[in-house]
């Protein structure tokens, strides 16, 4: 057997052995798609000894359940994986988790598993490459010049996010995006004909893609030729459809039985007999490693040549080279000391305050880029001096995602993962449901993406319950690593932006549609998440009123009314529960002393998150039902978001 065939079989056997040892995994894809993986890696530029090489090609295994395909490739091609890592597949603390995890396994560019998310990430990476190439490349100096490869399966193709992402990629003419489709026509429930008979090729052609079909998905040479053809197409992303058989070589080949469960000892033995493999488990011929090293060495040479080129680039274009390094580092200056960010000359909705802050930030952070799902005029998410990114204008920093929230969040993640850019995205708060998959993956990977979410409550008014967020703040706050901000005015909106941009995790800026006044007591302590806006006259207040967003001003007014009744209240703004919880215990006690058990929270959303702050003795004013269609002012009155109700509730808590 030639070295190519031996290497492809090594990928298959390593995968089968690891899954069998773990008694868990998905052997079907690695067995069937091994030639696809091999052809992809032998046509990619990468350096396994420097996985952060700037100009490397990006690889995304969107079909993340087939993770052993990626791990086998990383191991054979010389990445920092040992045989023991392959043997510890899916075990506690292993680099080789059940699905590829960003920051855990060397070479993994993004965490994948939720089908279709990886395709969205790949589109984001390709978009970032195109944008950065336009910014930094000069004649004779291709500082940014690489491809993004993704491998997907029938599952990714059936997810709606794939169509959204593919539509954007086609519209933007992302010609350096290459997706290889392992078309084996099997999913968990059996043959795809029971649910999936569309013409995938025709659909992608309609979306503006070049489509190449490889009838024999086991001919690595044919796949390589298809990849070369894809690289030659500069105006369209490419889909390479490789027709394969799931579980190739095993007695379970072509059936759903090998999709998501180990083959079984006897079937692994039969697989090895079919492939002519007679080595012990996890053993690979030395010539395979030497063969794969040839391709890795090609990447090492490419990196060396790139560094030499960049040195000459820096001599000819020193300012651009310095800017390139700045963008690569994405270093955020001390924004809290920028006094112009804290100044507002009129009352506005917090979406309007956000627009003011964003446009000031656009002057300070050149690598900031972002956009909305067809809602920029109402999200106020445009950077006014930056222009629009499109197939015709690669220099614009405002992105138009269209009405595609699912893909928008995943694409934004991919842009950040690529490096060199700090992206944000925007939609209505109620449509965060559509973005949840991507937002969750951003949190899991700790990507500091800013999600601008406007129209934050029943304040949406006449649009009615379909557009009035109720449970959404609770949902977002339940995501680990997610910072949720609901600012009350301009100062708090600035604090939210500054904290979000300096965080190492994603954030949601939940902003109002209706105009809110600037509150006298808001200040830079908002950077701590929770703080005192209006303090009591006594050392220990009679009651604490806690508010967020449009309801904070109700608390301030209620405090004044309570004072007329001889009740001394403290008003606390809880801009971000997550940021507040990260503060020292002493600080949190100074804001919410345990000795004061009389507390009232006021927020136009679900009451569920508030009992940790109001306790058994307090009350949470909120809304635990869906809204109705009516003017916002009438709705706030109907649901008890009035100064009178806050005052009466405070008295009730105090037993007065």
C-alpha positions as CSV (number, residue, x, y, z in Angstrom):
1,X,0.0,0.0,0.0
2,X,1.3,3.5,-0.8
3,X,2.0,6.0,1.9
4,X,-1.2,8.0,1.1
5,X,-3.4,5.0,1.5
6,X,-1.5,3.9,4.6
7,X,-1.9,7.3,6.2
8,X,-5.7,7.4,5.4
9,X,-6.1,4.0,7.0
10,X,-4.1,5.2,10.0
11,X,-6.6,7.9,10.5
12,X,-9.4,5.3,10.4
13,X,-7.8,2.9,12.7
14,X,-6.7,5.4,15.3
15,X,-10.2,6.8,15.3
16,X,-11.8,3.4,15.7
17,X,-9.4,2.3,18.5
18,X,-9.9,5.5,20.5
19,X,-13.7,5.3,20.3
20,X,-13.6,1.7,21.2
21,X,-11.4,2.3,24.2
22,X,-13.6,5.1,25.4
23,X,-16.8,3.1,24.8
24,X,-18.2,6.3,23.4
25,X,-18.0,8.4,20.2
26,X,-18.9,8.6,16.6
27,X,-16.8,6.3,14.4
28,X,-18.8,6.6,11.2
29,X,-17.6,10.0,10.0
30,X,-13.8,9.4,10.6
31,X,-14.0,6.1,8.8
32,X,-15.9,7.6,5.8
33,X,-14.3,11.0,5.7
34,X,-10.6,10.1,6.3
35,X,-9.7,10.8,2.7
36,X,-11.4,14.2,2.9
37,X,-9.4,15.0,6.1
38,X,-6.2,13.8,4.5
39,X,-6.7,15.8,1.3
40,X,-7.6,18.9,3.3
41,X,-4.5,18.8,5.5
42,X,-2.2,18.1,2.6
43,X,-3.5,21.1,0.8
44,X,-3.4,23.5,3.8
45,X,-0.7,25.8,5.0
46,X,0.0,25.3,8.7
47,X,2.8,24.8,11.1
48,X,2.0,22.3,13.9
49,X,4.9,23.7,16.0
50,X,3.3,27.2,15.8
51,X,-0.5,26.9,15.8
52,X,-0.8,30.7,16.0
53,X,1.1,31.4,12.8
54,X,-0.7,34.5,11.5
55,X,-1.0,33.5,7.9
56,X,-2.0,29.8,8.5
57,X,-5.0,28.4,6.8
58,X,-7.9,27.9,9.2
59,X,-9.6,24.5,9.6
60,X,-13.0,24.0,11.1
61,X,-14.5,20.6,11.7
62,X,-18.1,21.7,11.7
63,X,-19.3,18.1,12.1
64,X,-17.7,18.2,15.5
65,X,-19.2,14.8,16.6
66,X,-16.6,13.3,14.3
67,X,-13.8,14.8,16.5
68,X,-11.5,11.7,16.2
69,X,-11.0,12.6,12.5
70,X,-9.5,15.9,13.6
71,X,-7.5,14.4,16.5
72,X,-6.1,11.7,14.3
73,X,-5.0,14.3,11.8
74,X,-3.4,16.6,14.5
75,X,-1.6,13.6,15.9
76,X,-0.2,12.3,12.6
77,X,0.7,15.7,11.3
78,X,2.8,16.6,14.3
79,X,0.7,18.8,16.5
80,X,1.3,18.7,20.2
81,X,-0.7,15.6,20.8
82,X,0.8,12.4,22.2
83,X,-0.4,8.8,21.7
84,X,-1.7,9.0,25.3
85,X,-3.9,11.9,24.3
86,X,-5.5,9.7,21.6
87,X,-5.9,6.8,24.1
88,X,-7.6,9.2,26.6
89,X,-10.3,10.3,24.1
90,X,-13.3,11.6,26.0
91,X,-11.8,11.1,29.4
92,X,-11.7,13.6,32.2
93,X,-9.0,16.2,31.7
94,X,-8.1,15.0,28.3
95,X,-7.1,17.3,25.4
96,X,-9.2,15.1,23.2
97,X,-12.7,15.9,24.4
98,X,-15.9,14.4,22.9
99,X,-16.2,17.4,20.6
100,X,-13.3,19.7,19.6
101,X,-12.7,22.4,22.2
102,X,-11.0,25.7,21.5
103,X,-8.1,26.3,23.9
104,X,-8.0,22.7,25.0
105,X,-6.6,20.8,22.0
106,X,-3.7,22.3,19.9
107,X,-4.8,23.1,16.4
108,X,-8.5,23.4,17.2
109,X,-9.6,26.9,15.9
110,X,-13.1,26.8,17.4
111,X,-15.3,24.6,19.6
112,X,-17.8,22.7,17.5
113,X,-20.5,20.2,18.1
114,X,-23.8,22.1,17.7
115,X,-24.3,21.4,14.0
116,X,-24.0,24.3,11.7
117,X,-22.2,26.6,14.2
118,X,-18.8,25.6,12.7
119,X,-20.0,26.6,9.2
120,X,-21.0,30.0,10.6
121,X,-17.6,30.3,12.3
122,X,-15.8,29.5,9.1
123,X,-17.8,32.2,7.2
124,X,-16.7,34.7,9.9
125,X,-13.0,33.6,9.6
126,X,-13.2,34.0,5.8
127,X,-14.8,37.4,6.2
128,X,-12.1,38.5,8.6
129,X,-9.4,37.3,6.2
130,X,-10.9,39.3,3.4
131,X,-11.3,42.5,5.5
132,X,-7.8,42.3,6.9
133,X,-6.2,41.6,3.5
134,X,-7.9,44.7,2.1
135,X,-6.6,46.7,5.1
136,X,-3.0,45.6,5.2
137,X,-1.9,44.0,1.9
138,X,0.2,46.0,-0.5
139,X,1.6,45.2,-3.9
140,X,4.2,42.5,-3.4
141,X,3.3,42.1,0.3
142,X,0.4,39.7,1.0
143,X,0.5,40.0,4.7
144,X,-3.0,38.4,5.0
145,X,-3.5,35.7,2.4
146,X,-4.9,32.4,3.5
147,X,-7.9,30.1,3.1
148,X,-10.6,28.8,5.5
149,X,-11.5,25.1,5.2
150,X,-14.5,23.5,6.9
151,X,-15.6,19.9,6.9
152,X,-19.3,19.3,7.4
153,X,-21.8,16.5,7.1
154,X,-25.5,16.0,6.3
155,X,-26.4,17.2,9.8
156,X,-24.8,20.6,9.2
157,X,-26.5,20.9,5.8
158,X,-29.9,20.3,7.4
159,X,-29.5,23.0,10.1
160,X,-31.1,26.4,9.1
161,X,-28.0,28.2,10.2
162,X,-26.0,26.7,7.4
163,X,-28.3,28.2,4.8
164,X,-28.1,31.6,6.5
165,X,-24.3,31.5,6.7
166,X,-24.0,30.2,3.1
167,X,-26.3,32.9,1.8
168,X,-24.1,35.6,3.5
169,X,-20.9,34.0,2.2
170,X,-22.3,34.0,-1.4
171,X,-23.5,37.5,-1.2
172,X,-20.2,38.7,0.1
173,X,-18.2,36.7,-2.5
174,X,-15.9,35.1,0.1
175,X,-13.8,33.3,-2.5
176,X,-11.3,31.9,0.0
177,X,-13.9,29.9,1.9
178,X,-13.8,26.1,1.0
179,X,-16.3,23.8,2.5
180,X,-16.0,20.0,2.1
181,X,-19.3,18.2,2.5
182,X,-19.1,14.5,3.6
183,X,-22.2,13.4,1.9
184,X,-22.9,9.9,3.2
185,X,-26.7,10.2,3.4
186,X,-27.0,8.8,6.9
187,X,-28.0,10.5,10.1
188,X,-29.0,9.1,13.5
189,X,-32.5,8.1,12.4
190,X,-31.3,6.4,9.2
191,X,-31.2,7.3,5.5
192,X,-31.5,11.0,4.9
193,X,-34.2,10.3,2.3
194,X,-36.8,10.3,5.0
195,X,-36.2,14.0,5.7
196,X,-33.6,15.4,3.3
197,X,-34.1,15.1,-0.5
198,X,-33.2,18.6,-1.6
199,X,-30.6,19.4,-4.2
200,X,-27.8,20.7,-2.0
201,X,-25.7,21.5,-5.0
202,X,-28.4,23.5,-6.7
203,X,-29.2,25.4,-3.5
204,X,-25.6,26.5,-3.1
205,X,-25.3,27.5,-6.7
206,X,-28.4,29.7,-6.2
207,X,-26.7,31.2,-3.2
208,X,-23.7,32.2,-5.3
209,X,-21.3,29.3,-4.6
210,X,-19.0,27.3,-6.9
211,X,-20.1,23.7,-6.4
212,X,-17.7,20.8,-7.2
213,X,-18.8,17.2,-6.9
214,X,-16.4,14.3,-6.2
215,X,-18.3,11.1,-7.0
216,X,-15.6,8.9,-5.5
217,X,-15.1,10.4,-2.0
218,X,-12.3,7.8,-1.3
219,X,-10.0,9.2,-4.0
220,X,-7.8,11.7,-2.2
221,X,-6.3,12.8,-5.5
222,X,-9.7,13.8,-6.8
223,X,-10.5,15.7,-3.6
224,X,-7.1,17.5,-3.9
225,X,-7.8,18.5,-7.5
226,X,-11.2,19.8,-6.3
227,X,-9.5,21.8,-3.6
228,X,-7.1,23.3,-6.2
229,X,-10.1,24.2,-8.4
230,X,-11.7,25.8,-5.3
231,X,-8.6,27.9,-4.7
232,X,-8.6,29.1,-8.3
233,X,-12.1,30.6,-7.9
234,X,-11.7,34.1,-6.4
235,X,-15.2,35.4,-6.6
236,X,-17.2,32.6,-5.0
237,X,-17.0,30.4,-2.0
238,X,-16.7,26.7,-2.9
239,X,-18.6,23.7,-1.8
240,X,-16.9,20.4,-2.5
241,X,-19.5,17.5,-2.3
242,X,-17.6,14.3,-1.5
243,X,-19.8,11.2,-1.8
244,X,-18.8,8.7,0.8
245,X,-20.1,5.7,2.8
246,X,-20.4,6.2,6.6
247,X,-18.3,3.7,8.6
248,X,-16.3,2.7,5.5
249,X,-14.5,-0.6,5.9
250,X,-16.5,-1.9,8.9
251,X,-19.3,-4.4,8.9
252,X,-21.6,-1.5,9.9
253,X,-20.7,0.6,6.8
254,X,-23.6,2.5,5.3
255,X,-25.9,2.2,8.4
256,X,-26.9,4.5,11.2
257,X,-25.5,1.9,13.6
258,X,-22.0,3.3,13.3
259,X,-22.9,7.0,13.5
260,X,-22.9,7.6,17.3
261,X,-21.7,4.4,19.0
262,X,-18.5,2.4,19.1
263,X,-18.2,-0.3,16.5
264,X,-17.7,-3.1,19.0
265,X,-14.6,-5.2,19.4
266,X,-15.5,-7.7,16.7
267,X,-16.4,-5.0,14.2
268,X,-13.1,-3.2,14.9
269,X,-11.3,-6.5,14.3
270,X,-13.1,-6.9,11.0
271,X,-12.3,-3.3,10.0
272,X,-8.6,-3.9,10.5
273,X,-8.8,-7.1,8.5
274,X,-10.5,-5.3,5.6
275,X,-7.9,-2.6,5.7
276,X,-5.0,-5.0,6.0
277,X,-4.0,-3.5,9.4
278,X,-2.2,-5.8,11.7
279,X,-0.5,-3.5,14.2
280,X,-1.5,-3.3,17.9
281,X,-4.1,-0.7,19.0
282,X,-2.8,2.9,18.7
283,X,0.4,1.9,16.9
284,X,1.2,3.7,13.6
285,X,4.0,2.9,11.2
286,X,6.9,5.3,11.5
287,X,6.8,6.0,7.8
288,X,3.3,7.5,8.2
289,X,4.7,10.1,10.6
290,X,7.6,10.8,8.3
291,X,5.2,11.2,5.3
292,X,3.0,13.7,7.2
293,X,6.0,15.6,8.4
294,X,6.7,16.5,4.8
295,X,3.5,18.6,4.6
296,X,4.1,20.1,8.1
297,X,7.6,21.1,6.9
298,X,6.0,22.9,4.0
299,X,4.1,24.9,6.5
300,X,7.2,25.7,8.5
301,X,8.9,27.0,5.4
302,X,5.8,29.1,4.6
303,X,5.9,30.7,8.0
304,X,9.6,31.4,7.7
305,X,9.0,33.0,4.3
306,X,6.1,35.1,5.7
307,X,8.2,36.4,8.5
308,X,10.9,37.4,6.1
309,X,8.3,39.1,4.0
310,X,6.8,40.9,7.0
311,X,10.3,42.2,7.9
312,X,10.6,43.8,4.5
313,X,7.0,45.0,4.7
314,X,7.8,46.7,8.1
315,X,10.8,48.5,6.5
316,X,8.8,49.8,3.6
317,X,5.5,50.4,5.5
318,X,6.5,51.0,9.1
319,X,3.2,52.6,10.1
320,X,1.1,49.8,8.6
321,X,3.3,47.2,10.2
322,X,2.9,48.8,13.6
323,X,-0.9,49.1,13.0
324,X,-1.0,45.4,12.0
325,X,0.6,44.4,15.4
326,X,-1.8,46.7,17.2
327,X,-4.8,45.0,15.5
328,X,-3.3,41.6,16.2
329,X,-3.0,42.3,19.9
330,X,-6.5,43.9,20.1
331,X,-5.2,45.9,23.1
332,X,-7.9,48.0,24.7
333,X,-6.7,51.3,26.2
334,X,-7.9,52.6,29.6
335,X,-11.3,53.8,28.3
336,X,-12.5,54.7,31.8
337,X,-10.3,57.7,31.9
338,X,-11.6,59.0,28.6
339,X,-13.9,61.7,29.9
340,X,-15.6,62.4,26.6
341,X,-17.1,58.9,26.8
342,X,-19.0,59.9,29.9
343,X,-20.6,63.1,28.7
344,X,-24.2,63.3,27.4
345,X,-26.0,66.6,26.6
346,X,-29.6,65.3,26.4
347,X,-32.0,62.6,27.4
348,X,-32.2,59.7,25.1
349,X,-33.1,56.0,24.9
350,X,-30.2,53.8,26.1
351,X,-29.9,52.6,22.5
352,X,-29.3,56.2,21.6
353,X,-26.7,56.6,24.3
354,X,-25.1,53.4,23.1
355,X,-24.8,54.9,19.6
356,X,-23.0,58.0,20.9
357,X,-20.6,55.8,22.9
358,X,-20.1,53.4,20.0
359,X,-19.2,56.1,17.6
360,X,-16.7,57.6,20.0
361,X,-15.2,54.2,20.5
362,X,-14.9,53.8,16.7
363,X,-12.4,56.6,16.7
364,X,-10.4,54.9,19.5
365,X,-10.5,51.3,18.4
366,X,-9.7,50.9,14.7
367,X,-10.1,47.1,14.8
368,X,-13.8,47.4,16.0
369,X,-16.2,45.9,13.4
370,X,-19.8,44.9,13.6
371,X,-23.3,45.1,12.4
372,X,-26.9,44.2,12.8
373,X,-29.5,41.7,11.5
374,X,-31.2,44.3,9.3
375,X,-32.0,46.5,12.3
376,X,-29.0,48.9,12.4
377,X,-31.2,52.1,12.1
378,X,-33.3,51.1,15.1
379,X,-30.5,49.3,17.0
380,X,-28.4,52.4,16.5
381,X,-25.5,50.1,15.8
382,X,-23.8,51.8,12.8
383,X,-20.4,53.4,13.1
384,X,-21.1,56.6,11.1
385,X,-17.6,57.3,9.7
386,X,-16.7,53.7,8.9
387,X,-18.6,52.8,5.7
388,X,-20.3,49.5,4.8
389,X,-18.5,46.2,4.2
390,X,-19.7,44.4,1.0
391,X,-18.5,42.4,-2.0
392,X,-17.7,45.8,-3.7
393,X,-16.2,47.5,-0.6
394,X,-13.9,45.4,1.5
395,X,-12.9,48.5,3.6
396,X,-16.2,49.2,5.4
397,X,-16.5,48.3,9.0
398,X,-20.3,48.1,9.2
399,X,-21.6,44.7,8.5
400,X,-25.1,43.9,7.1
401,X,-26.0,40.4,8.2
402,X,-29.5,40.5,6.8
403,X,-32.4,38.9,8.7
404,X,-30.2,36.1,9.8
405,X,-29.7,36.2,13.6
406,X,-28.7,32.5,13.9
407,X,-25.8,32.9,11.5
408,X,-24.9,36.4,12.7
409,X,-23.8,35.2,16.1
410,X,-21.8,32.3,14.8
411,X,-20.1,34.5,12.1
412,X,-19.2,37.1,14.7
413,X,-17.6,34.4,16.8
414,X,-15.6,33.2,13.8
415,X,-14.4,36.8,13.1
416,X,-13.0,37.0,16.7
417,X,-11.5,33.6,16.5
418,X,-9.7,34.5,13.3
419,X,-7.8,37.2,15.2
420,X,-7.1,40.9,14.4
421,X,-10.7,42.2,14.9
422,X,-13.0,43.0,17.8
423,X,-16.6,42.3,16.5
424,X,-20.0,43.1,17.8
425,X,-23.5,42.3,16.6
426,X,-27.0,43.7,17.2
427,X,-30.7,42.8,17.1
428,X,-33.8,43.2,19.2
429,X,-33.7,41.6,22.7
430,X,-36.5,39.3,21.9
431,X,-34.5,37.8,19.0
432,X,-31.7,36.8,21.3
433,X,-33.6,33.5,21.3
434,X,-32.5,33.1,17.6
435,X,-28.9,33.9,18.6
436,X,-28.7,31.6,21.7
437,X,-26.6,28.9,20.0
438,X,-23.9,31.3,19.0
439,X,-24.1,33.3,22.2
440,X,-23.7,30.2,24.2
441,X,-20.7,29.1,22.2
442,X,-19.1,32.6,22.6
443,X,-19.5,32.1,26.4
444,X,-18.2,28.6,26.3
445,X,-15.1,29.8,24.4
446,X,-14.8,33.0,26.5
447,X,-14.9,35.3,23.4
448,X,-15.5,39.0,24.4
449,X,-18.2,39.5,21.8
450,X,-20.5,42.5,22.5
451,X,-24.2,41.7,21.7
452,X,-26.2,44.9,21.4
453,X,-29.8,44.0,22.2
454,X,-32.4,46.8,22.0
455,X,-36.1,47.1,22.7
456,X,-35.5,45.6,26.1
457,X,-39.0,45.3,27.7
458,X,-42.7,45.9,27.6
459,X,-41.5,49.5,26.7
460,X,-41.6,48.2,23.1
461,X,-45.3,49.0,23.5
462,X,-47.7,48.6,20.5
463,X,-45.6,45.8,18.9
464,X,-47.2,43.5,21.6
465,X,-46.2,40.4,23.4
466,X,-44.3,38.8,20.4
467,X,-41.8,41.6,20.6
468,X,-41.8,42.3,24.3
469,X,-39.0,40.5,26.2
470,X,-40.1,39.0,29.5
471,X,-37.8,36.0,30.2
472,X,-34.9,37.0,28.1
473,X,-32.8,38.7,30.8
474,X,-33.2,35.6,32.9
475,X,-32.2,33.4,30.0
476,X,-29.1,35.4,29.3
477,X,-28.1,35.7,32.9
478,X,-28.3,31.9,33.2
479,X,-25.5,31.4,30.6
480,X,-22.1,30.9,32.3
481,X,-19.4,33.5,31.4
482,X,-22.0,35.9,30.0
483,X,-22.1,39.5,31.4
484,X,-25.5,41.1,31.1
485,X,-25.9,44.8,31.3
486,X,-29.2,46.8,31.5
487,X,-28.1,50.5,31.8
488,X,-30.4,53.2,33.1
489,X,-28.8,56.2,31.3
490,X,-25.8,57.5,29.4
491,X,-23.3,57.1,32.2
492,X,-24.3,53.5,32.8
493,X,-24.3,52.8,29.0
494,X,-20.7,54.0,28.9
495,X,-19.8,51.8,31.9
496,X,-21.5,48.8,30.2
497,X,-19.5,49.3,26.9
498,X,-16.2,49.9,28.7
499,X,-16.7,46.8,30.9
500,X,-17.8,44.7,28.0
501,X,-14.8,45.6,25.9
502,X,-12.3,45.0,28.7
503,X,-13.9,41.6,29.6
504,X,-12.5,38.2,28.7
505,X,-16.0,36.9,28.2
506,X,-19.0,37.9,26.0
507,X,-21.5,40.6,27.0
508,X,-25.1,41.6,26.3
509,X,-26.0,45.2,26.3
510,X,-29.7,45.3,26.8
511,X,-31.0,48.7,25.8
512,X,-34.3,50.6,25.8
513,X,-36.3,51.9,22.9
514,X,-37.9,54.6,25.0
515,X,-36.2,57.8,26.2
516,X,-34.7,57.7,29.7
517,X,-33.4,60.7,31.6
518,X,-29.8,61.0,32.8
519,X,-29.9,60.3,36.5
520,X,-28.0,62.6,38.9
521,X,-26.5,59.8,41.0
522,X,-25.1,57.5,38.3
523,X,-21.3,57.5,38.2
524,X,-18.2,55.5,37.3
525,X,-18.9,53.1,40.2
526,X,-21.2,51.5,37.6
527,X,-18.0,49.8,36.3
528,X,-18.4,47.6,39.4
529,X,-21.7,46.2,38.2
530,X,-23.8,47.2,41.2
531,X,-23.4,50.5,43.2
532,X,-25.2,53.1,45.3
533,X,-27.0,55.7,43.2
534,X,-28.8,57.5,46.0
535,X,-27.8,56.8,49.6
536,X,-29.8,56.8,52.8
537,X,-29.3,59.6,55.4
538,X,-28.8,57.0,58.1
539,X,-25.8,54.8,58.4
540,X,-28.1,51.8,58.0
541,X,-31.0,52.4,55.6
542,X,-34.5,51.2,56.5
543,X,-34.9,49.6,53.0
544,X,-32.9,49.1,49.8
545,X,-34.5,49.7,46.4
546,X,-32.7,47.9,43.6
547,X,-33.4,48.8,40.0
548,X,-32.1,48.4,36.5
549,X,-32.7,50.1,33.2
550,X,-35.8,52.2,32.8
551,X,-36.9,51.2,36.3
552,X,-33.9,52.7,38.2
553,X,-35.4,56.2,37.9
554,X,-38.6,54.8,39.5
555,X,-36.5,53.8,42.5
556,X,-35.0,57.2,42.7
557,X,-38.4,58.9,42.7
558,X,-39.8,56.3,45.1
559,X,-37.0,57.1,47.5
560,X,-38.0,60.8,47.6
561,X,-41.7,59.8,48.2
562,X,-40.7,57.4,51.0
563,X,-38.7,60.1,52.7
564,X,-41.9,62.1,53.0
565,X,-43.3,59.2,55.0
566,X,-40.2,59.1,57.3
567,X,-38.8,56.0,55.6
568,X,-35.0,56.2,54.8
569,X,-34.2,54.3,51.6
570,X,-31.0,53.5,49.7
571,X,-31.2,53.1,45.9
572,X,-28.8,50.6,44.2
573,X,-28.4,50.2,40.5
574,X,-27.7,46.6,39.5
575,X,-26.3,47.3,36.1
576,X,-24.8,43.8,35.8
577,X,-25.3,41.0,38.3
578,X,-22.3,39.1,36.9
579,X,-19.9,42.0,37.2
580,X,-21.2,42.8,40.7
581,X,-20.7,39.2,41.8
582,X,-17.0,39.5,40.8
583,X,-16.4,42.3,43.3
584,X,-14.7,41.8,46.7
585,X,-17.0,40.6,49.4
586,X,-16.3,43.8,51.4
587,X,-17.5,45.9,48.5
588,X,-20.7,43.9,48.0
589,X,-21.5,44.1,51.7
590,X,-21.0,47.9,51.6
591,X,-23.6,48.1,48.8
592,X,-26.1,45.5,50.0
593,X,-25.4,45.0,53.8
594,X,-26.7,41.7,55.1
595,X,-28.2,43.6,58.1
596,X,-30.8,45.2,55.8
597,X,-33.2,42.5,54.9
598,X,-36.0,44.9,53.7
599,X,-35.4,45.1,50.0
600,X,-37.4,45.7,46.8
601,X,-36.1,45.0,43.3
602,X,-37.8,46.6,40.3
603,X,-37.2,45.3,36.8
604,X,-39.5,45.0,33.8
605,X,-38.8,41.3,33.3
606,X,-39.0,37.9,35.0
607,X,-38.6,38.1,38.8
608,X,-36.7,34.8,38.9
609,X,-33.1,36.2,39.2
610,X,-34.0,38.7,41.9
611,X,-34.6,36.5,45.0
612,X,-30.9,36.1,45.6
613,X,-30.8,39.9,46.3
614,X,-34.2,40.5,47.9
615,X,-34.3,37.3,50.0
616,X,-37.2,35.8,51.9
617,X,-38.1,39.2,53.4
618,X,-38.1,41.3,50.3
619,X,-40.3,41.7,47.2
620,X,-39.5,41.6,43.5
621,X,-41.5,43.8,41.3
622,X,-41.4,42.3,37.8
623,X,-43.5,40.7,35.1
624,X,-44.0,36.9,35.0
625,X,-46.5,36.8,32.2
626,X,-46.5,37.9,28.6
627,X,-47.2,41.5,27.7
628,X,-50.0,43.0,25.6
629,X,-50.2,45.5,22.7
630,X,-50.6,49.0,24.0
631,X,-48.6,52.3,24.3
632,X,-45.6,51.8,26.6
633,X,-46.8,54.3,29.2
634,X,-50.1,52.4,29.6
635,X,-48.2,49.1,29.9
636,X,-45.9,50.3,32.6
637,X,-48.9,51.5,34.6
638,X,-50.8,48.2,34.0
639,X,-48.0,46.0,35.2
640,X,-47.2,48.1,38.3
641,X,-44.0,49.9,37.2
642,X,-45.0,53.1,38.8
643,X,-43.5,55.2,41.6
644,X,-46.7,54.6,43.6
645,X,-46.4,50.8,43.4
646,X,-42.7,50.9,44.4
647,X,-43.6,53.0,47.4
648,X,-46.5,50.8,48.4
649,X,-44.4,47.6,48.0
650,X,-41.7,49.1,50.1
651,X,-44.2,49.9,52.8
652,X,-45.6,46.4,52.6
653,X,-42.1,44.9,53.1
654,X,-41.6,47.1,56.1
655,X,-45.0,46.2,57.5
656,X,-46.3,49.8,57.3
